């Protein structure tokens, strides 16, 4: 889509509308089920399907292209940039702060500010997306797959498979096993003697 085209202008208008709606949703009392249902209907353009659970805060840039099946569970702080379409199949579970992105920009710097690119995301039934995972444009995730916390999914995921995040580099400190490099302080060798570690 060319930026500043009529299609882009319509999308930009919708982004402003849905941002206002989600900002209202995200400050409602948690037990205001009627208020949440009314706002979700405006955000999605239809009522939530049966037994869908969404814990605010919830973020989307369009909403009208987010297709939720029954028994979908979405935990707190998730983001759905759904202009190109996102489908979540029945029984999908999404951990906190997961992000689904259907849009992007060309890599070529001369075209980067001129176009928006993208592709739909399709998540089949009974998939579990872990906390902080990111799913990129054009990805399909097969039935019963698991995407581990922190993973970045840029390619299709076969059914009943596991996608993990890259492991951090390790150092050998002379002990029996290499340990991951960490930016936080490490626990002393005698954790039972020190409280507050771990």
Backbone bond lengths (Angstrom), bond angles and torsions (degrees), N, CA, C in turn:
res aa  C-N    CA-C-N  psi(-1)  N-CA   C-N-CA  omega(-1)  CA-C   N-CA-C  phi
1 X - - - 1.434 - - 1.531 108.06 -
2 X 1.304 115.72 132.36 1.456 119.93 179.29 1.533 109.33 -79.50
3 X 1.323 115.78 131.79 1.461 120.81 177.34 1.528 108.44 -67.06
4 X 1.308 115.83 139.60 1.468 126.25 -177.83 1.526 113.21 77.55
5 X 1.333 117.74 7.01 1.460 121.06 172.68 1.532 108.67 -77.08
6 X 1.336 118.45 166.72 1.472 119.99 175.79 1.534 112.51 -57.41
7 X 1.335 117.79 -38.58 1.467 121.06 177.99 1.534 110.37 -62.41
8 X 1.329 116.57 -42.47 1.458 120.59 178.19 1.523 110.81 -64.42
9 X 1.324 117.27 -42.18 1.468 120.64 -179.74 1.532 110.51 -62.07
10 X 1.339 117.07 -40.34 1.470 120.43 177.90 1.528 110.15 -64.39
11 X 1.328 116.83 -41.09 1.458 120.32 177.91 1.524 110.35 -63.73
12 X 1.333 117.66 -43.89 1.465 121.53 -178.89 1.526 110.81 -62.48
13 X 1.311 117.56 -38.19 1.466 121.28 176.53 1.518 110.64 -62.88
14 X 1.340 116.87 -44.32 1.461 120.63 178.61 1.527 111.08 -63.96
15 X 1.322 118.48 -38.86 1.461 121.64 178.53 1.533 110.20 -58.27
16 X 1.319 117.21 -43.78 1.464 120.18 178.70 1.529 111.16 -64.48
17 X 1.340 116.77 -42.06 1.462 120.48 179.53 1.527 111.15 -62.44
18 X 1.324 116.60 -49.61 1.468 119.69 -175.09 1.524 111.15 -72.07
19 X 1.311 118.43 -28.61 1.463 120.42 175.60 1.524 110.31 -65.56
20 X 1.321 116.75 -38.74 1.461 120.05 175.90 1.521 110.67 -65.33
21 X 1.336 117.08 -41.43 1.466 120.69 179.58 1.532 111.68 -65.74
22 X 1.332 117.55 -44.65 1.469 119.02 -179.34 1.526 111.13 -69.33
23 X 1.318 118.08 -31.46 1.466 118.94 177.12 1.527 110.42 -65.54
24 X 1.327 117.63 -35.37 1.472 120.56 175.24 1.522 111.13 -70.54
25 X 1.341 116.67 -42.32 1.465 121.28 178.90 1.527 111.20 -57.64
26 X 1.307 116.19 -43.43 1.458 121.31 -171.18 1.526 114.65 -75.56
27 X 1.334 117.77 -2.95 1.470 120.03 175.68 1.531 112.18 -114.35
28 X 1.320 117.38 1.61 1.469 120.13 177.15 1.524 110.63 -67.05
29 X 1.335 117.21 149.98 1.468 118.57 170.96 1.535 109.18 -59.12
30 X 1.330 116.35 142.95 1.460 120.32 -174.86 1.523 112.74 -58.87
31 X 1.334 116.99 -31.87 1.468 119.64 -177.56 1.522 113.77 -88.81
32 X 1.320 119.40 7.70 1.467 122.23 178.05 1.531 109.32 -84.19
33 X 1.326 115.54 73.59 1.466 121.15 -176.59 1.523 112.12 -62.60
34 X 1.325 117.45 -40.35 1.467 120.74 -179.16 1.529 110.50 -65.69
35 X 1.320 116.65 -42.84 1.469 120.09 178.73 1.509 112.20 -64.01
36 X 1.348 116.23 -42.71 1.468 119.69 178.40 1.527 110.82 -64.53
37 X 1.324 117.18 -43.71 1.472 120.46 -179.33 1.529 110.96 -61.17
38 X 1.330 117.01 -41.66 1.475 120.36 -179.89 1.525 110.98 -64.61
39 X 1.340 117.37 -42.28 1.465 119.77 179.77 1.524 111.31 -69.96
40 X 1.342 117.91 -40.83 1.467 119.09 177.23 1.524 111.03 -61.27
41 X 1.317 118.16 -35.87 1.468 120.16 178.42 1.523 110.61 -63.86
42 X 1.331 117.35 -37.63 1.465 120.04 176.85 1.530 111.34 -71.98
43 X 1.314 116.28 -38.88 1.470 120.65 -178.91 1.524 110.81 -66.67
44 X 1.335 117.33 -45.42 1.470 122.21 -175.37 1.526 113.41 -90.96
45 X 1.322 116.77 -14.67 1.463 120.28 -178.45 1.516 113.03 80.54
46 X 1.328 117.68 10.31 1.464 123.63 179.78 1.524 107.77 -167.75
47 X 1.338 117.83 161.06 1.469 119.27 178.48 1.530 111.24 -65.49
48 X 1.324 115.62 154.38 1.467 119.83 174.14 1.523 109.50 -62.52
49 X 1.324 118.34 139.94 1.469 120.69 174.84 1.528 111.46 -63.52
50 X 1.322 115.04 165.21 1.463 121.08 -178.36 1.524 111.42 -57.36
51 X 1.293 115.49 137.75 1.458 125.10 173.65 1.530 114.09 58.10
52 X 1.321 117.46 27.90 1.466 120.96 171.03 1.526 107.70 -84.82
53 X 1.324 116.15 134.08 1.462 121.65 177.97 1.519 108.44 -119.96
54 X 1.325 116.32 125.75 1.468 121.97 175.65 1.521 107.51 -130.01
55 X 1.329 116.95 120.78 1.453 121.66 176.96 1.524 109.34 -96.31
56 X 1.331 117.51 119.51 1.463 119.42 174.48 1.525 110.56 -66.89
57 X 1.331 118.59 159.12 1.448 124.34 4.22 1.533 111.81 -74.27
58 X 1.317 114.34 148.89 1.459 124.19 -176.30 1.519 106.84 -132.51
59 X 1.337 116.41 135.57 1.460 120.25 -177.05 1.526 110.59 -130.62
60 X 1.322 116.07 137.12 1.458 122.29 172.65 1.519 107.89 -149.25
61 X 1.326 116.63 153.59 1.465 118.99 178.76 1.523 112.33 -103.18
62 X 1.330 117.74 -3.87 1.465 120.42 -179.72 1.520 110.87 -142.50
63 X 1.320 117.00 -56.19 1.459 121.82 175.68 1.511 114.87 85.84
64 X 1.313 117.82 -39.91 1.467 121.06 -175.22 1.518 112.81 -71.35
65 X 1.332 117.25 -15.63 1.466 121.35 -179.71 1.528 112.09 -109.00
66 X 1.330 116.11 19.56 1.467 121.72 176.71 1.523 107.42 -102.53
67 X 1.334 116.46 111.31 1.459 123.61 -175.61 1.524 109.13 -106.06
68 X 1.330 115.98 111.88 1.460 121.84 -177.04 1.520 109.49 -109.88
69 X 1.327 117.01 127.14 1.459 121.69 175.25 1.529 109.08 -85.45
70 X 1.315 116.51 178.51 1.456 120.90 179.27 1.532 111.16 -66.96
71 X 1.319 115.07 153.07 1.463 124.76 175.69 1.533 113.88 62.56
72 X 1.321 117.50 23.78 1.466 120.41 173.06 1.525 108.28 -76.98
73 X 1.334 116.42 137.80 1.459 122.50 176.06 1.521 108.83 -120.14
74 X 1.335 116.61 124.98 1.463 122.84 179.07 1.519 108.10 -123.21
75 X 1.322 117.03 117.05 1.451 121.78 -178.11 1.531 110.80 -80.62
76 X 1.320 116.75 -178.46 1.457 123.17 -172.62 1.524 113.77 -64.92
77 X 1.336 114.66 146.07 1.451 121.42 168.82 1.512 115.95 74.80
78 X 1.331 118.43 21.37 1.471 120.70 -179.33 1.525 110.60 -85.86
79 X 1.341 115.28 150.63 1.457 122.30 -178.33 1.521 109.54 -125.40
80 X 1.338 115.52 133.18 1.465 122.49 -179.92 1.524 108.53 -127.13
81 X 1.327 117.32 101.41 1.465 121.73 174.42 1.520 105.79 -91.56
82 X 1.339 115.54 91.58 1.463 122.59 -160.48 1.518 115.44 -106.25
83 X 1.321 119.82 17.51 1.465 119.26 -174.68 1.530 112.42 -55.52
84 X 1.322 118.17 -39.92 1.471 121.19 -179.94 1.524 112.39 -84.96
85 X 1.328 118.37 -3.67 1.459 122.43 175.18 1.513 113.64 105.55
86 X 1.336 115.27 130.95 1.465 122.53 174.36 1.522 106.84 -132.38
87 X 1.337 116.08 127.41 1.466 121.06 174.91 1.513 108.84 -117.31
88 X 1.342 115.79 126.95 1.460 121.88 175.09 1.516 107.77 -112.85
89 X 1.340 116.85 116.06 1.450 122.38 -177.24 1.520 112.78 -71.55
90 X 1.312 115.56 171.10 1.461 121.81 -176.87 1.526 111.44 -57.97
91 X 1.332 115.00 135.45 1.453 121.15 175.53 1.519 115.78 77.35
92 X 1.335 118.49 9.64 1.468 120.85 178.14 1.530 109.10 -67.46
93 X 1.338 115.81 137.56 1.462 122.17 175.98 1.526 108.48 -118.11
94 X 1.338 115.54 132.54 1.463 120.61 -178.00 1.516 109.00 -125.57
95 X 1.334 116.10 123.54 1.454 122.26 179.80 1.517 112.22 -74.38
96 X 1.338 116.68 169.19 1.462 120.65 -177.28 1.523 112.99 -61.66
97 X 1.323 113.95 145.86 1.465 124.20 174.71 1.526 114.20 62.39
98 X 1.325 117.65 23.12 1.470 119.74 172.32 1.529 108.44 -73.61
99 X 1.328 116.11 151.27 1.464 121.85 -177.25 1.521 109.80 -131.31
100 X 1.327 115.59 132.62 1.470 123.11 177.48 1.520 106.95 -120.27
101 X 1.325 116.98 121.02 1.458 122.01 -174.23 1.525 109.28 -123.58
102 X 1.337 117.64 117.04 1.465 120.07 179.73 1.522 112.57 -101.08
103 X 1.310 118.45 -7.39 1.455 120.96 -177.89 1.509 112.03 -118.46
104 X 1.323 115.28 160.65 1.459 122.13 177.47 1.519 109.07 -162.17
105 X 1.297 115.53 -162.43 1.463 122.25 179.37 1.518 109.06 -136.53
106 X 1.336 117.96 154.91 1.462 119.53 176.18 1.529 111.36 -59.27
107 X 1.317 115.88 150.46 1.461 121.18 177.59 1.529 110.43 -72.06
108 X 1.315 117.56 -34.46 1.468 122.56 179.84 1.534 109.29 -59.00
109 X 1.336 118.12 120.29 1.467 120.07 -176.51 1.530 113.62 -62.07
110 X 1.331 117.83 -27.00 1.462 119.96 179.02 1.527 112.31 -71.65
111 X 1.340 116.95 -22.75 1.465 120.98 -178.98 1.518 113.35 -106.11
112 X 1.329 117.21 -11.04 1.460 122.00 -171.65 1.520 113.69 -56.70
113 X 1.313 118.00 -40.46 1.461 121.51 -179.15 1.528 112.57 -92.30
114 X 1.329 116.88 4.12 1.466 120.50 -178.43 1.519 113.60 -102.58
115 X 1.342 117.25 -23.91 1.470 120.57 -172.67 1.522 111.47 -136.59
116 X 1.322 114.27 154.30 1.460 122.36 167.04 1.522 106.30 -114.56
117 X 1.317 115.73 130.44 1.460 121.78 177.99 1.520 108.43 -110.46
118 X 1.303 117.42 176.33 1.453 118.34 175.28 1.507 113.04 161.37
119 X 1.312 114.08 -177.71 1.454 121.53 178.44 1.518 109.23 -164.50
120 X 1.333 118.01 156.21 1.458 121.52 -178.13 1.520 112.39 -70.87
121 X 1.314 114.86 156.64 1.463 122.89 174.20 1.517 107.60 -112.42
122 X 1.336 116.46 131.05 1.462 121.43 179.21 1.524 108.87 -124.35
123 X 1.334 115.73 119.29 1.461 121.71 179.63 1.525 107.32 -114.49
124 X 1.315 116.81 115.77 1.469 121.92 -175.25 1.531 110.98 -75.23
125 X 1.299 115.87 179.19 1.451 123.57 -174.55 1.529 112.31 -62.92
126 X 1.344 113.32 145.17 1.461 122.61 170.25 1.525 113.89 63.05
127 X 1.322 117.59 28.56 1.470 122.07 177.19 1.524 108.55 -87.59
128 X 1.330 116.04 145.50 1.462 121.99 175.50 1.523 107.56 -116.96
129 X 1.331 115.90 120.77 1.463 123.16 177.01 1.532 106.90 -106.19
130 X 1.328 117.60 119.32 1.457 121.65 -176.39 1.515 113.69 -75.96
131 X 1.326 114.92 168.40 1.462 122.89 -177.77 1.525 111.55 -56.67
132 X 1.326 115.19 135.27 1.452 120.72 174.87 1.514 115.95 70.88
133 X 1.324 117.92 8.90 1.473 120.27 177.35 1.532 109.39 -71.42
134 X 1.328 116.14 152.76 1.457 122.12 177.19 1.523 108.39 -125.36
135 X 1.343 116.05 127.73 1.463 121.98 177.90 1.530 107.13 -113.15
136 X 1.340 115.97 124.98 1.460 122.44 -172.27 1.532 112.38 -96.71
137 X 1.339 117.79 169.08 1.467 121.94 -174.06 1.530 113.75 -55.56
138 X 1.328 115.01 141.13 1.454 122.09 172.62 1.506 115.98 81.36
139 X 1.325 118.72 5.62 1.463 122.46 -175.28 1.522 111.00 -85.12
140 X 1.338 116.05 139.64 1.461 123.25 168.93 1.519 107.82 -116.18
141 X 1.329 116.08 135.11 1.460 121.73 179.62 1.521 107.44 -117.99
142 X 1.339 116.60 122.73 1.454 122.30 -174.47 1.517 114.14 -74.59
143 X 1.300 115.02 159.26 1.464 124.11 -178.17 1.531 111.58 -51.29
144 X 1.327 116.03 139.11 1.469 125.27 175.66 1.525 114.14 67.08
145 X 1.325 119.32 8.86 1.470 121.27 178.33 1.519 110.09 -73.51
146 X 1.329 115.20 160.36 1.458 122.95 175.53 1.522 108.04 -126.52
147 X 1.338 115.55 129.98 1.458 121.97 173.37 1.523 105.87 -110.12
148 X 1.316 116.70 114.21 1.463 121.76 -173.98 1.524 111.37 -69.68
149 X 1.313 114.94 159.74 1.461 121.84 178.84 1.521 110.92 -53.80
150 X 1.324 115.62 134.44 1.454 121.29 175.98 1.513 116.07 80.52
151 X 1.314 118.27 -2.98 1.469 120.56 -179.17 1.530 110.50 -71.14
152 X 1.324 115.45 149.10 1.460 122.17 172.38 1.520 106.46 -113.06
153 X 1.342 116.24 118.90 1.463 121.27 -174.55 1.531 108.56 -105.09
154 X 1.335 115.79 109.12 1.454 121.77 -178.97 1.528 112.06 -110.36
155 X 1.340 117.34 -11.67 1.467 122.22 -178.68 1.524 109.17 -127.67
156 X 1.329 116.27 161.88 1.455 120.71 179.28 1.524 111.08 -59.27
157 X 1.343 114.97 148.24 1.459 121.89 -178.70 1.523 107.96 -115.27
158 X 1.340 118.53 122.62 1.467 120.43 178.64 1.526 111.88 -65.21
159 X 1.319 116.03 157.84 1.466 121.55 176.92 1.523 110.35 -57.98
160 X 1.323 115.62 148.53 1.471 123.50 174.07 1.528 113.14 52.73
161 X 1.328 116.67 39.60 1.461 120.15 178.32 1.523 109.72 -123.34
162 X 1.314 116.48 170.12 1.454 123.64 -177.75 1.516 109.64 -120.23
163 X 1.335 116.21 130.04 1.461 122.16 174.31 1.519 106.75 -112.75
164 X 1.324 116.95 127.62 1.460 120.36 179.96 1.519 110.69 -116.09
165 X 1.315 114.95 161.38 1.461 120.76 175.20 1.518 108.99 -77.56
166 X 1.323 117.98 154.87 1.468 119.46 175.92 1.529 109.70 -61.10
167 X 1.308 115.58 144.47 1.463 119.91 177.94 1.523 109.07 -81.88
168 X 1.332 116.14 149.27 1.465 117.81 177.37 1.523 110.51 -70.24
169 X 1.317 117.39 157.15 1.460 119.07 176.25 1.522 110.04 -62.74
170 X 1.317 116.04 154.67 1.460 121.00 -177.38 1.522 110.59 -116.52
171 X 1.314 113.94 155.22 1.466 120.70 173.70 1.517 107.90 -122.80
172 X 1.305 116.01 151.34 1.456 121.36 176.76 1.518 106.61 -102.97
173 X 1.352 115.82 113.58 1.464 119.69 -179.23 1.528 112.33 -97.12
174 X 1.341 115.64 17.17 1.451 119.53 178.69 1.512 113.59 88.27
175 X 1.313 117.09 -5.97 1.457 121.36 177.91 1.527 107.60 -79.57
176 X 1.309 117.41 -170.94 1.461 121.17 -176.93 1.535 113.90 -70.53
177 X 1.324 118.14 -25.43 1.470 119.78 -175.02 1.525 110.17 -139.49
178 X 1.339 116.99 142.68 1.468 119.22 173.99 1.525 110.19 -61.23
179 X 1.323 116.17 148.58 1.456 121.55 -179.25 1.524 109.45 -118.45
180 X 1.354 116.28 146.57 1.469 118.51 176.69 1.517 111.35 -61.70
181 X 1.311 115.67 144.57 1.456 120.64 173.15 1.521 106.82 -72.52
182 X 1.308 117.61 135.42 1.455 122.09 -178.92 1.517 109.10 -131.91
183 X 1.328 116.12 148.49 1.454 120.09 176.86 1.519 111.28 -91.66
184 X 1.328 118.20 -7.01 1.468 120.01 178.05 1.524 108.89 -98.32
185 X 1.324 117.42 160.54 1.464 119.08 179.94 1.520 111.00 -60.67
186 X 1.295 115.57 144.83 1.462 119.28 177.93 1.510 110.07 -88.52
187 X 1.315 115.21 154.09 1.461 120.35 178.91 1.521 109.98 -71.15
188 X 1.329 116.94 148.96 1.469 118.91 174.56 1.525 109.85 -62.64
189 X 1.314 116.88 166.14 1.462 121.77 -179.65 1.522 112.50 -67.20
190 X 1.322 116.65 -14.33 1.473 120.83 -178.83 1.534 109.18 -121.43
191 X 1.330 118.19 73.25 1.461 120.18 -174.09 1.521 113.17 -62.48
192 X 1.344 119.15 -23.62 1.471 120.11 -179.43 1.528 111.11 -68.55
193 X 1.327 117.39 -21.14 1.450 120.49 -178.65 1.524 113.05 -89.18
194 X 1.304 117.58 -11.00 1.453 121.82 -176.14 1.511 108.55 -124.43
195 X 1.303 117.78 125.93 1.472 120.06 177.15 1.521 109.41 -90.78
196 X 1.325 116.50 157.07 1.453 121.19 175.61 1.519 115.27 93.15
197 X 1.315 119.07 -5.73 1.462 120.91 178.67 1.518 109.59 -92.04
198 X 1.349 116.33 148.24 1.452 120.00 173.30 1.466 114.59 109.38
